[in-house]
């Protein structure tokens, strides 16, 4: 028995070689996918998002003053909750788009607060367009017209939400600047 096993190990047949290759490929694929997915999730952490001073010293400071950061219920939305889709395909597309921001940092186009402010309107416009195109998908992970009790809202808010629902508006149509200050130079029609 041992002699036959030793012979098989010394001179493996093609089917055993193929089986070993497939096994290593399968295990390698699982390890690659696990590592890739872990890295992608790590880039969704707040600590990663505010790791560069452009974010930490500008938009993060603004966000800390909003209801998305601190509220009576203790529910906190972090950067990725609003800026990164949950489903895999849209998440990967967003990560590719976000690489342009990394490029901007590396190339020095947004590496100071002054340069960031100069590009803020352009960056915000891209983000608003993305959110509009997705029907404010990330907002709707937490907020929905169906879940709203307009009777408990202030009169103006209740009225505007009813109009928005009837007109098939999306969150970003009216809530620009909800977590960050509005950029200088916005057109009036952008300031709903």
C-alpha positions as CSV (number, residue, x, y, z in Angstrom):
1,X,0.0,0.0,0.0
2,X,2.7,2.4,0.9
3,X,4.7,1.4,-2.1
4,X,1.8,2.2,-4.4
5,X,1.3,5.5,-2.7
6,X,5.0,6.3,-3.0
7,X,4.9,5.4,-6.7
8,X,1.9,7.7,-7.3
9,X,3.7,10.6,-5.6
10,X,6.9,10.0,-7.5
11,X,5.2,9.8,-10.9
12,X,1.8,11.3,-10.6
13,X,-0.6,10.7,-13.4
14,X,-2.1,13.6,-15.5
15,X,-5.4,13.3,-13.7
16,X,-3.8,13.8,-10.2
17,X,-1.7,16.7,-11.6
18,X,-4.8,18.3,-13.0
19,X,-6.7,17.7,-9.7
20,X,-3.8,19.2,-7.7
21,X,-3.7,22.2,-10.1
22,X,-7.4,22.8,-9.8
23,X,-7.3,22.5,-6.0
24,X,-4.5,25.0,-5.7
25,X,-6.3,27.3,-8.2
26,X,-9.5,27.0,-6.2
27,X,-7.8,27.7,-2.9
28,X,-5.8,30.5,-4.5
29,X,-9.0,32.0,-5.9
30,X,-10.6,31.9,-2.5
31,X,-7.6,33.6,-0.8
32,X,-7.4,36.2,-3.6
33,X,-11.1,37.0,-3.3
34,X,-11.0,37.1,0.5
35,X,-8.0,39.5,0.4
36,X,-9.5,41.7,-2.3
37,X,-12.9,41.9,-0.5
38,X,-11.2,42.6,2.8
39,X,-9.2,45.4,1.2
40,X,-12.3,46.9,-0.4
41,X,-14.2,46.9,2.9
42,X,-11.2,48.5,4.6
43,X,-11.5,51.4,2.2
44,X,-15.0,51.9,3.4
45,X,-13.9,52.7,7.0
46,X,-14.1,56.2,8.3
47,X,-10.5,56.1,9.3
48,X,-9.5,55.4,5.7
49,X,-11.8,58.2,4.4
50,X,-10.3,60.8,6.6
51,X,-6.7,59.5,6.3
52,X,-5.7,62.4,4.1
53,X,-5.7,66.0,5.4
54,X,-7.9,67.2,2.5
55,X,-10.8,65.1,3.9
56,X,-10.0,65.3,7.6
57,X,-9.5,69.1,7.6
58,X,-12.5,70.0,5.3
59,X,-15.5,67.8,4.7
60,X,-15.0,65.7,7.8
61,X,-15.1,68.9,10.0
62,X,-18.3,69.9,8.3
63,X,-19.9,66.5,8.7
64,X,-19.2,66.5,12.4
65,X,-21.6,69.4,12.8
66,X,-24.5,67.6,11.1
67,X,-27.3,65.3,12.2
68,X,-25.7,62.5,10.3
69,X,-22.8,62.6,12.8
70,X,-24.7,63.3,16.1
71,X,-28.4,63.0,16.8
72,X,-30.8,62.0,19.5
73,X,-31.0,58.3,18.4
74,X,-27.2,57.7,18.2
75,X,-27.4,56.4,14.6
76,X,-24.3,57.7,12.7
77,X,-23.8,57.6,9.0
78,X,-20.2,57.5,7.9
79,X,-18.7,58.5,4.6
80,X,-19.2,55.2,2.9
81,X,-22.9,55.0,3.9
82,X,-23.6,58.0,1.7
83,X,-20.8,57.7,-0.9
84,X,-20.4,54.0,-1.6
85,X,-23.2,51.7,-2.8
86,X,-23.8,48.5,-0.9
87,X,-24.2,46.1,-3.9
88,X,-21.0,44.8,-5.4
89,X,-21.2,46.0,-9.0
90,X,-22.1,49.6,-8.1
91,X,-19.6,49.5,-5.3
92,X,-16.8,48.6,-7.7
93,X,-17.9,51.3,-10.2
94,X,-17.8,53.9,-7.3
95,X,-14.3,52.7,-6.2
96,X,-13.1,53.2,-9.8
97,X,-14.6,56.7,-9.8
98,X,-13.1,57.5,-6.4
99,X,-9.7,56.6,-7.7
100,X,-9.8,60.0,-9.6
101,X,-9.8,61.7,-6.1
102,X,-6.7,59.7,-5.2
103,X,-5.2,60.8,-8.5
104,X,-6.1,64.4,-7.6
105,X,-4.2,64.1,-4.3
106,X,-1.2,62.5,-5.9
107,X,-1.0,65.0,-8.7
108,X,-1.5,67.9,-6.3
109,X,-4.8,69.3,-7.7
110,X,-6.6,69.0,-4.3
111,X,-3.7,68.6,-1.9
112,X,-4.2,71.8,0.1
113,X,-7.4,73.3,1.6
114,X,-7.2,76.2,-0.9
115,X,-7.0,73.8,-3.9
116,X,-9.7,71.6,-2.5
117,X,-12.0,74.6,-2.1
118,X,-11.2,75.7,-5.7
119,X,-12.4,72.2,-6.9
120,X,-15.2,71.8,-4.4
121,X,-18.0,72.8,-6.8
122,X,-16.7,70.5,-9.5
123,X,-16.4,67.6,-7.0
124,X,-19.8,68.2,-5.5
125,X,-21.4,68.5,-9.0
126,X,-20.0,65.1,-9.9
127,X,-21.3,63.6,-6.6
128,X,-24.8,65.2,-7.0
129,X,-25.0,63.8,-10.6
130,X,-24.1,60.3,-9.4
131,X,-26.6,60.5,-6.6
132,X,-29.3,61.8,-8.9
133,X,-28.6,59.0,-11.5
134,X,-29.0,56.4,-8.8
135,X,-32.2,57.9,-7.4
136,X,-30.3,58.7,-4.2
137,X,-29.8,55.0,-3.6
138,X,-27.5,55.5,-0.6
139,X,-29.9,57.9,1.0
140,X,-32.7,55.4,0.6
141,X,-30.7,52.8,2.5
142,X,-31.9,54.7,5.6
143,X,-34.6,57.1,4.4
144,X,-37.7,56.4,2.3
145,X,-40.9,58.1,1.6
146,X,-42.8,55.0,2.7
147,X,-41.0,55.1,6.1
148,X,-41.7,58.8,6.7
149,X,-44.4,59.9,9.0
150,X,-45.1,63.3,7.6
151,X,-47.5,64.0,10.5
152,X,-44.5,64.1,12.8
153,X,-42.5,66.4,10.6
154,X,-42.5,70.1,10.7
155,X,-45.2,71.6,8.4
156,X,-42.7,72.8,5.7
157,X,-40.8,69.5,5.6
158,X,-44.0,67.5,5.4
159,X,-45.3,69.7,2.6
160,X,-42.1,69.5,0.6
161,X,-41.8,65.7,1.1
162,X,-45.3,65.2,-0.2
163,X,-44.6,67.4,-3.2
164,X,-41.3,65.6,-3.9
165,X,-43.0,62.3,-3.7
166,X,-45.7,63.4,-6.1
167,X,-43.1,64.9,-8.5
168,X,-40.9,61.8,-8.3
169,X,-38.0,63.8,-7.0
170,X,-35.0,62.2,-5.3
171,X,-33.3,63.2,-2.1
172,X,-30.4,65.0,-3.7
173,X,-32.8,67.3,-5.6
174,X,-33.5,69.2,-2.4
175,X,-30.9,68.1,0.1
176,X,-27.6,69.4,-1.3
177,X,-25.4,70.5,1.5
178,X,-27.1,68.1,4.0
179,X,-23.7,66.9,5.3
180,X,-21.2,69.3,3.8
181,X,-21.3,73.1,3.2
182,X,-22.5,74.1,-0.2
183,X,-19.8,75.1,-2.6
184,X,-19.3,78.7,-3.6
185,X,-20.4,79.4,-7.1
186,X,-23.5,77.2,-7.1
187,X,-26.1,78.1,-9.6
188,X,-29.5,79.1,-8.1
189,X,-31.2,76.1,-9.7
190,X,-28.7,73.8,-7.9
191,X,-29.7,75.3,-4.6
192,X,-33.1,73.7,-4.1
